[in-house]
Amino acid sequence: MLIGRKKLKVRAIKDKNGQRGVFITSSDWKSFKKEIEALKKNRPAKREKKSVFEDVKEALHEVALIRQGKVKPKSINDLLREI
């Protein structure tokens, strides 16, 4: 696993009860944690629920039009560009 340009050393471990887990060295964990914090700070702002519901409503309306044959479905490339 890579963190930035540094390779993260991860080991799978198992305890005496058979529970599995992952072991990461403390120095790797600190680097990983810093990178996660940086990603959180640069994350886009959350959209408001109203905006999300409007997008879903619009998408459902478009699906209804496609089913009625009034509109042709979009190509996969167009759908991916919208995302």
Gaussian input, Z-matrix of N, CA and C with variables (Angstrom, degrees):
# hf/3-21g

backbone

0 1
 N
 C     1     B1
 C     2     B2     1     A1
 N     3     B3     2     A2     1     D1
 C     4     B4     3     A3     2     D2
 C     5     B5     4     A4     3     D3
 N     6     B6     5     A5     4     D4
 C     7     B7     6     A6     5     D5
 C     8     B8     7     A7     6     D6
 N     9     B9     8     A8     7     D7
 C    10    B10     9     A9     8     D8
 C    11    B11    10    A10     9     D9
 N    12    B12    11    A11    10    D10
 C    13    B13    12    A12    11    D11
 C    14    B14    13    A13    12    D12
 N    15    B15    14    A14    13    D13
 C    16    B16    15    A15    14    D14
 C    17    B17    16    A16    15    D15
 N    18    B18    17    A17    16    D16
 C    19    B19    18    A18    17    D17
 C    20    B20    19    A19    18    D18
 N    21    B21    20    A20    19    D19
 C    22    B22    21    A21    20    D20
 C    23    B23    22    A22    21    D21
 N    24    B24    23    A23    22    D22
 C    25    B25    24    A24    23    D23
 C    26    B26    25    A25    24    D24
 N    27    B27    26    A26    25    D25
 C    28    B28    27    A27    26    D26
 C    29    B29    28    A28    27    D27
 N    30    B30    29    A29    28    D28
 C    31    B31    30    A30    29    D29
 C    32    B32    31    A31    30    D30
 N    33    B33    32    A32    31    D31
 C    34    B34    33    A33    32    D32
 C    35    B35    34    A34    33    D33
 N    36    B36    35    A35    34    D34
 C    37    B37    36    A36    35    D35
 C    38    B38    37    A37    36    D36
 N    39    B39    38    A38    37    D37
 C    40    B40    39    A39    38    D38
 C    41    B41    40    A40    39    D39
 N    42    B42    41    A41    40    D40
 C    43    B43    42    A42    41    D41
 C    44    B44    43    A43    42    D42
 N    45    B45    44    A44    43    D43
 C    46    B46    45    A45    44    D44
 C    47    B47    46    A46    45    D45
 N    48    B48    47    A47    46    D46
 C    49    B49    48    A48    47    D47
 C    50    B50    49    A49    48    D48
 N    51    B51    50    A50    49    D49
 C    52    B52    51    A51    50    D50
 C    53    B53    52    A52    51    D51
 N    54    B54    53    A53    52    D52
 C    55    B55    54    A54    53    D53
 C    56    B56    55    A55    54    D54
 N    57    B57    56    A56    55    D55
 C    58    B58    57    A57    56    D56
 C    59    B59    58    A58    57    D57
 N    60    B60    59    A59    58    D58
 C    61    B61    60    A60    59    D59
 C    62    B62    61    A61    60    D60
 N    63    B63    62    A62    61    D61
 C    64    B64    63    A63    62    D62
 C    65    B65    64    A64    63    D63
 N    66    B66    65    A65    64    D64
 C    67    B67    66    A66    65    D65
 C    68    B68    67    A67    66    D66
 N    69    B69    68    A68    67    D67
 C    70    B70    69    A69    68    D68
 C    71    B71    70    A70    69    D69
 N    72    B72    71    A71    70    D70
 C    73    B73    72    A72    71    D71
 C    74    B74    73    A73    72    D72
 N    75    B75    74    A74    73    D73
 C    76    B76    75    A75    74    D74
 C    77    B77    76    A76    75    D75
 N    78    B78    77    A77    76    D76
 C    79    B79    78    A78    77    D77
 C    80    B80    79    A79    78    D78
 N    81    B81    80    A80    79    D79
 C    82    B82    81    A81    80    D80
 C    83    B83    82    A82    81    D81
 N    84    B84    83    A83    82    D82
 C    85    B85    84    A84    83    D83
 C    86    B86    85    A85    84    D84
 N    87    B87    86    A86    85    D85
 C    88    B88    87    A87    86    D86
 C    89    B89    88    A88    87    D87
 N    90    B90    89    A89    88    D88
 C    91    B91    90    A90    89    D89
 C    92    B92    91    A91    90    D90
 N    93    B93    92    A92    91    D91
 C    94    B94    93    A93    92    D92
 C    95    B95    94    A94    93    D93
 N    96    B96    95    A95    94    D94
 C    97    B97    96    A96    95    D95
 C    98    B98    97    A97    96    D96
 N    99    B99    98    A98    97    D97
 C   100   B100    99    A99    98    D98
 C   101   B101   100   A100    99    D99
 N   102   B102   101   A101   100   D100
 C   103   B103   102   A102   101   D101
 C   104   B104   103   A103   102   D102
 N   105   B105   104   A104   103   D103
 C   106   B106   105   A105   104   D104
 C   107   B107   106   A106   105   D105
 N   108   B108   107   A107   106   D106
 C   109   B109   108   A108   107   D107
 C   110   B110   109   A109   108   D108
 N   111   B111   110   A110   109   D109
 C   112   B112   111   A111   110   D110
 C   113   B113   112   A112   111   D111
 N   114   B114   113   A113   112   D112
 C   115   B115   114   A114   113   D113
 C   116   B116   115   A115   114   D114
 N   117   B117   116   A116   115   D115
 C   118   B118   117   A117   116   D116
 C   119   B119   118   A118   117   D117
 N   120   B120   119   A119   118   D118
 C   121   B121   120   A120   119   D119
 C   122   B122   121   A121   120   D120
 N   123   B123   122   A122   121   D121
 C   124   B124   123   A123   122   D122
 C   125   B125   124   A124   123   D123
 N   126   B126   125   A125   124   D124
 C   127   B127   126   A126   125   D125
 C   128   B128   127   A127   126   D126
 N   129   B129   128   A128   127   D127
 C   130   B130   129   A129   128   D128
 C   131   B131   130   A130   129   D129
 N   132   B132   131   A131   130   D130
 C   133   B133   132   A132   131   D131
 C   134   B134   133   A133   132   D132
 N   135   B135   134   A134   133   D133
 C   136   B136   135   A135   134   D134
 C   137   B137   136   A136   135   D135
 N   138   B138   137   A137   136   D136
 C   139   B139   138   A138   137   D137
 C   140   B140   139   A139   138   D138
 N   141   B141   140   A140   139   D139
 C   142   B142   141   A141   140   D140
 C   143   B143   142   A142   141   D141
 N   144   B144   143   A143   142   D142
 C   145   B145   144   A144   143   D143
 C   146   B146   145   A145   144   D144
 N   147   B147   146   A146   145   D145
 C   148   B148   147   A147   146   D146
 C   149   B149   148   A148   147   D147
 N   150   B150   149   A149   148   D148
 C   151   B151   150   A150   149   D149
 C   152   B152   151   A151   150   D150
 N   153   B153   152   A152   151   D151
 C   154   B154   153   A153   152   D152
 C   155   B155   154   A154   153   D153
 N   156   B156   155   A155   154   D154
 C   157   B157   156   A156   155   D155
 C   158   B158   157   A157   156   D156
 N   159   B159   158   A158   157   D157
 C   160   B160   159   A159   158   D158
 C   161   B161   160   A160   159   D159
 N   162   B162   161   A161   160   D160
 C   163   B163   162   A162   161   D161
 C   164   B164   163   A163   162   D162
 N   165   B165   164   A164   163   D163
 C   166   B166   165   A165   164   D164
 C   167   B167   166   A166   165   D165
 N   168   B168   167   A167   166   D166
 C   169   B169   168   A168   167   D167
 C   170   B170   169   A169   168   D168
 N   171   B171   170   A170   169   D169
 C   172   B172   171   A171   170   D170
 C   173   B173   172   A172   171   D171
 N   174   B174   173   A173   172   D172
 C   175   B175   174   A174   173   D173
 C   176   B176   175   A175   174   D174
 N   177   B177   176   A176   175   D175
 C   178   B178   177   A177   176   D176
 C   179   B179   178   A178   177   D177
 N   180   B180   179   A179   178   D178
 C   181   B181   180   A180   179   D179
 C   182   B182   181   A181   180   D180
 N   183   B183   182   A182   181   D181
 C   184   B184   183   A183   182   D182
 C   185   B185   184   A184   183   D183
 N   186   B186   185   A185   184   D184
 C   187   B187   186   A186   185   D185
 C   188   B188   187   A187   186   D186
 N   189   B189   188   A188   187   D187
 C   190   B190   189   A189   188   D188
 C   191   B191   190   A190   189   D189
 N   192   B192   191   A191   190   D190
 C   193   B193   192   A192   191   D191
 C   194   B194   193   A193   192   D192
 N   195   B195   194   A194   193   D193
 C   196   B196   195   A195   194   D194
 C   197   B197   196   A196   195   D195
 N   198   B198   197   A197   196   D196
 C   199   B199   198   A198   197   D197
 C   200   B200   199   A199   198   D198
 N   201   B201   200   A200   199   D199
 C   202   B202   201   A201   200   D200
 C   203   B203   202   A202   201   D201
 N   204   B204   203   A203   202   D202
 C   205   B205   204   A204   203   D203
 C   206   B206   205   A205   204   D204
 N   207   B207   206   A206   205   D205
 C   208   B208   207   A207   206   D206
 C   209   B209   208   A208   207   D207
 N   210   B210   209   A209   208   D208
 C   211   B211   210   A210   209   D209
 C   212   B212   211   A211   210   D210
 N   213   B213   212   A212   211   D211
 C   214   B214   213   A213   212   D212
 C   215   B215   214   A214   213   D213
 N   216   B216   215   A215   214   D214
 C   217   B217   216   A216   215   D215
 C   218   B218   217   A217   216   D216
 N   219   B219   218   A218   217   D217
 C   220   B220   219   A219   218   D218
 C   221   B221   220   A220   219   D219
 N   222   B222   221   A221   220   D220
 C   223   B223   222   A222   221   D221
 C   224   B224   223   A223   222   D222
 N   225   B225   224   A224   223   D223
 C   226   B226   225   A225   224   D224
 C   227   B227   226   A226   225   D225
 N   228   B228   227   A227   226   D226
 C   229   B229   228   A228   227   D227
 C   230   B230   229   A229   228   D228
 N   231   B231   230   A230   229   D229
 C   232   B232   231   A231   230   D230
 C   233   B233   232   A232   231   D231
 N   234   B234   233   A233   232   D232
 C   235   B235   234   A234   233   D233
 C   236   B236   235   A235   234   D234
 N   237   B237   236   A236   235   D235
 C   238   B238   237   A237   236   D236
 C   239   B239   238   A238   237   D237
 N   240   B240   239   A239   238   D238
 C   241   B241   240   A240   239   D239
 C   242   B242   241   A241   240   D240
 N   243   B243   242   A242   241   D241
 C   244   B244   243   A243   242   D242
 C   245   B245   244   A244   243   D243
 N   246   B246   245   A245   244   D244
 C   247   B247   246   A246   245   D245
 C   248   B248   247   A247   246   D246

   B1=1.4456
   B2=1.5282
   B3=1.3311
   B4=1.4640
   B5=1.5169
   B6=1.3055
   B7=1.4538
   B8=1.5061
   B9=1.3227
   B10=1.4537
   B11=1.5084
   B12=1.3115
   B13=1.4641
   B14=1.5305
   B15=1.3273
   B16=1.4602
   B17=1.5246
   B18=1.3104
   B19=1.4576
   B20=1.5282
   B21=1.3233
   B22=1.4517
   B23=1.5206
   B24=1.3265
   B25=1.4617
   B26=1.5237
   B27=1.3170
   B28=1.4583
   B29=1.5204
   B30=1.3386
   B31=1.4670
   B32=1.5167
   B33=1.3280
   B34=1.4621
   B35=1.5247
   B36=1.3388
   B37=1.4623
   B38=1.5213
   B39=1.3192
   B40=1.4610
   B41=1.5278
   B42=1.3408
   B43=1.4590
   B44=1.5252
   B45=1.3250
   B46=1.4659
   B47=1.5236
   B48=1.3413
   B49=1.4638
   B50=1.5275
   B51=1.3175
   B52=1.4532
   B53=1.5235
   B54=1.3338
   B55=1.4615
   B56=1.5259
   B57=1.3190
   B58=1.4676
   B59=1.5187
   B60=1.3232
   B61=1.4489
   B62=1.5060
   B63=1.3102
   B64=1.4584
   B65=1.5152
   B66=1.3264
   B67=1.4552
   B68=1.5145
   B69=1.3328
   B70=1.4652
   B71=1.5192
   B72=1.3247
   B73=1.4644
   B74=1.5275
   B75=1.3321
   B76=1.4672
   B77=1.5227
   B78=1.3156
   B79=1.4754
   B80=1.5310
   B81=1.3380
   B82=1.4636
   B83=1.5211
   B84=1.3490
   B85=1.4569
   B86=1.5263
   B87=1.3336
   B88=1.4719
   B89=1.5248
   B90=1.3283
   B91=1.4667
   B92=1.5205
   B93=1.3193
   B94=1.4618
   B95=1.5282
   B96=1.3275
   B97=1.4640
   B98=1.5327
   B99=1.3477
   B100=1.4689
   B101=1.5286
   B102=1.3256
   B103=1.4552
   B104=1.5298
   B105=1.3269
   B106=1.4666
   B107=1.5224
   B108=1.3270
   B109=1.4683
   B110=1.5246
   B111=1.3289
   B112=1.4683
   B113=1.5257
   B114=1.3273
   B115=1.4662
   B116=1.5280
   B117=1.3256
   B118=1.4697
   B119=1.5253
   B120=1.3254
   B121=1.4642
   B122=1.5250
   B123=1.3311
   B124=1.4597
   B125=1.5276
   B126=1.3227
   B127=1.4628
   B128=1.5316
   B129=1.3393
   B130=1.4597
   B131=1.5267
   B132=1.3095
   B133=1.4614
   B134=1.5237
   B135=1.3250
   B136=1.4618
   B137=1.5219
   B138=1.3198
   B139=1.4601
   B140=1.5220
   B141=1.3040
   B142=1.4505
   B143=1.5232
   B144=1.3275
   B145=1.4578
   B146=1.5289
   B147=1.3156
   B148=1.4590
   B149=1.5217
   B150=1.3177
   B151=1.4580
   B152=1.5274
   B153=1.3364
   B154=1.4587
   B155=1.5210
   B156=1.3276
   B157=1.4640
   B158=1.5279
   B159=1.3238
   B160=1.4653
   B161=1.5301
   B162=1.3335
   B163=1.4617
   B164=1.5253
   B165=1.3346
   B166=1.4652
   B167=1.5202
   B168=1.3120
   B169=1.4675
   B170=1.5336
   B171=1.3120
   B172=1.4646
   B173=1.5333
   B174=1.3327
   B175=1.4661
   B176=1.5266
   B177=1.3228
   B178=1.4630
   B179=1.5259
   B180=1.3140
   B181=1.4683
   B182=1.5279
   B183=1.3266
   B184=1.4646
   B185=1.5303
   B186=1.3347
   B187=1.4675
   B188=1.5235
   B189=1.3305
   B190=1.4582
   B191=1.5332
   B192=1.3238
   B193=1.4670
   B194=1.5284
   B195=1.3352
   B196=1.4722
   B197=1.5159
   B198=1.3354
   B199=1.4713
   B200=1.5283
   B201=1.3259
   B202=1.4627
   B203=1.5242
   B204=1.3233
   B205=1.4602
   B206=1.5140
   B207=1.3109
   B208=1.4674
   B209=1.5299
   B210=1.3369
   B211=1.4642
   B212=1.5191
   B213=1.3422
   B214=1.4590
   B215=1.5223
   B216=1.3369
   B217=1.4754
   B218=1.5291
   B219=1.3244
   B220=1.4572
   B221=1.5204
   B222=1.3162
   B223=1.4694
   B224=1.5305
   B225=1.3110
   B226=1.4642
   B227=1.5287
   B228=1.3381
   B229=1.4688
   B230=1.5055
   B231=1.3442
   B232=1.4622
   B233=1.5292
   B234=1.3380
   B235=1.4729
   B236=1.5200
   B237=1.3260
   B238=1.4517
   B239=1.5223
   B240=1.3174
   B241=1.4658
   B242=1.5312
   B243=1.3412
   B244=1.4678
   B245=1.5168
   B246=1.3170
   B247=1.4657
   B248=1.5044
   A1=107.97
   A2=117.08
   A3=120.93
   A4=111.20
   A5=115.82
   A6=123.16
   A7=105.24
   A8=116.09
   A9=117.89
   A10=108.52
   A11=117.90
   A12=121.91
   A13=111.66
   A14=116.47
   A15=120.81
   A16=109.95
   A17=116.42
   A18=121.12
   A19=109.40
   A20=116.15
   A21=122.18
   A22=109.19
   A23=116.72
   A24=121.20
   A25=108.24
   A26=116.34
   A27=122.35
   A28=108.33
   A29=115.52
   A30=120.00
   A31=109.00
   A32=115.48
   A33=120.32
   A34=106.99
   A35=116.49
   A36=120.50
   A37=109.47
   A38=115.84
   A39=121.85
   A40=106.94
   A41=117.37
   A42=119.51
   A43=110.85
   A44=116.50
   A45=120.52
   A46=112.97
   A47=117.55
   A48=121.48
   A49=112.39
   A50=116.53
   A51=120.27
   A52=114.58
   A53=116.72
   A54=120.39
   A55=108.90
   A56=116.07
   A57=120.23
   A58=110.33
   A59=114.49
   A60=120.43
   A61=110.79
   A62=115.33
   A63=121.66
   A64=108.01
   A65=116.08
   A66=122.10
   A67=108.60
   A68=115.72
   A69=122.51
   A70=106.87
   A71=117.82
   A72=120.05
   A73=109.89
   A74=116.08
   A75=119.54
   A76=112.05
   A77=118.31
   A78=119.50
   A79=110.34
   A80=116.42
   A81=119.31
   A82=110.63
   A83=116.06
   A84=119.92
   A85=110.43
   A86=117.21
   A87=120.60
   A88=110.51
   A89=117.43
   A90=121.08
   A91=110.57
   A92=115.44
   A93=121.39
   A94=110.29
   A95=116.37
   A96=121.17
   A97=111.07
   A98=116.94
   A99=120.42
   A100=110.63
   A101=116.01
   A102=119.78
   A103=111.38
   A104=116.79
   A105=120.58
   A106=110.19
   A107=116.99
   A108=121.00
   A109=111.22
   A110=116.90
   A111=120.55
   A112=110.63
   A113=116.36
   A114=120.12
   A115=110.79
   A116=117.17
   A117=120.60
   A118=111.06
   A119=116.60
   A120=120.43
   A121=111.73
   A122=117.41
   A123=121.77
   A124=113.32
   A125=116.80
   A126=120.64
   A127=109.33
   A128=116.91
   A129=119.01
   A130=111.32
   A131=115.69
   A132=120.50
   A133=110.63
   A134=115.27
   A135=119.89
   A136=109.58
   A137=114.59
   A138=118.90
   A139=108.97
   A140=115.29
   A141=119.21
   A142=109.51
   A143=115.76
   A144=121.02
   A145=110.91
   A146=116.44
   A147=120.45
   A148=110.72
   A149=117.10
   A150=121.89
   A151=110.79
   A152=116.50
   A153=120.69
   A154=109.77
   A155=117.26
   A156=120.51
   A157=111.88
   A158=117.05
   A159=120.27
   A160=110.84
   A161=117.14
   A162=120.82
   A163=111.41
   A164=116.70
   A165=120.79
   A166=109.98
   A167=116.68
   A168=121.70
   A169=110.35
   A170=116.52
   A171=121.65
   A172=111.06
   A173=116.39
   A174=120.60
   A175=111.08
   A176=117.75
   A177=121.02
   A178=111.29
   A179=116.36
   A180=120.45
   A181=110.24
   A182=116.54
   A183=120.98
   A184=110.97
   A185=117.63
   A186=121.22
   A187=110.26
   A188=117.21
   A189=120.86
   A190=110.88
   A191=116.94
   A192=120.70
   A193=111.42
   A194=116.60
   A195=120.66
   A196=109.99
   A197=117.04
   A198=120.97
   A199=112.03
   A200=116.58
   A201=120.72
   A202=112.07
   A203=116.38
   A204=120.59
   A205=113.96
   A206=118.30
   A207=122.16
   A208=112.25
   A209=115.94
   A210=121.36
   A211=107.75
   A212=115.42
   A213=119.42
   A214=109.18
   A215=117.11
   A216=118.77
   A217=110.87
   A218=115.47
   A219=121.04
   A220=109.80
   A221=115.81
   A222=119.84
   A223=108.80
   A224=115.87
   A225=120.30
   A226=111.06
   A227=117.46
   A228=120.46
   A229=111.35
   A230=117.58
   A231=120.60
   A232=111.37
   A233=115.71
   A234=119.85
   A235=111.25
   A236=116.71
   A237=120.39
   A238=111.54
   A239=117.68
   A240=120.92
   A241=111.42
   A242=116.23
   A243=120.05
   A244=112.77
   A245=114.85
   A246=119.10
   A247=107.32
   D1=137.44
   D2=-178.69
   D3=-104.92
   D4=140.68
   D5=170.84
   D6=-118.23
   D7=111.73
   D8=-175.52
   D9=57.43
   D10=-114.49
   D11=177.26
   D12=-106.89
   D13=-4.54
   D14=-177.11
   D15=-94.99
   D16=139.92
   D17=178.87
   D18=-84.77
   D19=127.53
   D20=178.84
   D21=-85.69
   D22=126.86
   D23=-179.80
   D24=-92.33
   D25=112.82
   D26=-177.61
   D27=-119.87
   D28=136.14
   D29=176.71
   D30=-123.55
   D31=136.01
   D32=174.11
   D33=-80.71
   D34=134.97
   D35=179.79
   D36=-129.10
   D37=162.07
   D38=178.49
   D39=-139.94
   D40=132.38
   D41=179.30
   D42=-89.01
   D43=-178.71
   D44=-175.61
   D45=-66.17
   D46=-19.61
   D47=178.48
   D48=-90.65
   D49=1.18
   D50=179.25
   D51=88.66
   D52=2.80
   D53=178.74
   D54=-73.98
   D55=136.30
   D56=-179.10
   D57=-101.34
   D58=154.35
   D59=179.57
   D60=-158.92
   D61=-172.65
   D62=-179.72
   D63=-127.38
   D64=137.00
   D65=176.88
   D66=-110.13
   D67=128.44
   D68=176.96
   D69=-126.57
   D70=133.08
   D71=179.18
   D72=-62.03
   D73=153.01
   D74=-176.46
   D75=-62.85
   D76=-36.19
   D77=179.44
   D78=-67.86
   D79=-40.66
   D80=176.91
   D81=-65.28
   D82=-39.67
   D83=-179.33
   D84=-62.72
   D85=-41.00
   D86=179.50
   D87=-62.24
   D88=-43.16
   D89=177.89
   D90=-63.49
   D91=-43.71
   D92=-179.45
   D93=-62.84
   D94=-43.37
   D95=-179.05
   D96=-64.43
   D97=-40.84
   D98=177.91
   D99=-61.33
   D100=-42.17
   D101=-179.69
   D102=-65.96
   D103=-39.12
   D104=177.80
   D105=-62.57
   D106=-44.60
   D107=178.82
   D108=-60.93
   D109=-40.83
   D110=178.66
   D111=-64.10
   D112=-39.96
   D113=178.68
   D114=-65.81
   D115=-38.64
   D116=178.57
   D117=-62.75
   D118=-39.86
   D119=-179.30
   D120=-67.57
   D121=-32.54
   D122=-176.65
   D123=-92.85
   D124=4.00
   D125=-178.18
   D126=-70.91
   D127=142.98
   D128=179.08
   D129=-64.11
   D130=153.45
   D131=-179.45
   D132=-62.07
   D133=148.61
   D134=178.94
   D135=-68.48
   D136=140.37
   D137=176.82
   D138=-80.60
   D139=151.31
   D140=178.47
   D141=-74.88
   D142=151.21
   D143=-178.65
   D144=-56.55
   D145=-39.64
   D146=-177.90
   D147=-60.03
   D148=-41.95
   D149=179.62
   D150=-64.59
   D151=-42.27
   D152=179.20
   D153=-63.86
   D154=-45.29
   D155=-179.95
   D156=-62.76
   D157=-37.49
   D158=177.32
   D159=-63.77
   D160=-40.85
   D161=178.03
   D162=-64.61
   D163=-41.28
   D164=178.62
   D165=-65.45
   D166=-42.82
   D167=179.18
   D168=-60.61
   D169=-43.73
   D170=178.47
   D171=-63.28
   D172=-42.17
   D173=179.51
   D174=-64.73
   D175=-41.69
   D176=178.84
   D177=-65.60
   D178=-37.58
   D179=176.48
   D180=-63.68
   D181=-41.75
   D182=178.51
   D183=-63.91
   D184=-40.21
   D185=177.19
   D186=-62.47
   D187=-41.53
   D188=178.82
   D189=-61.80
   D190=-41.85
   D191=178.49
   D192=-64.64
   D193=-38.28
   D194=178.17
   D195=-64.64
   D196=-44.05
   D197=179.66
   D198=-63.45
   D199=-32.95
   D200=178.87
   D201=-79.48
   D202=-8.32
   D203=179.81
   D204=81.29
   D205=12.06
   D206=-178.47
   D207=-83.44
   D208=-22.06
   D209=-177.77
   D210=-137.12
   D211=143.60
   D212=176.09
   D213=-82.88
   D214=144.43
   D215=177.33
   D216=-66.32
   D217=150.69
   D218=179.21
   D219=-76.36
   D220=154.17
   D221=176.21
   D222=-72.80
   D223=160.44
   D224=179.38
   D225=-61.36
   D226=-34.18
   D227=178.36
   D228=-64.42
   D229=-40.69
   D230=177.74
   D231=-64.50
   D232=-40.91
   D233=179.04
   D234=-63.94
   D235=-41.11
   D236=179.32
   D237=-66.73
   D238=-35.67
   D239=177.65
   D240=-64.90
   D241=-33.83
   D242=179.19
   D243=-67.19
   D244=-30.61
   D245=-178.35
   D246=-71.39

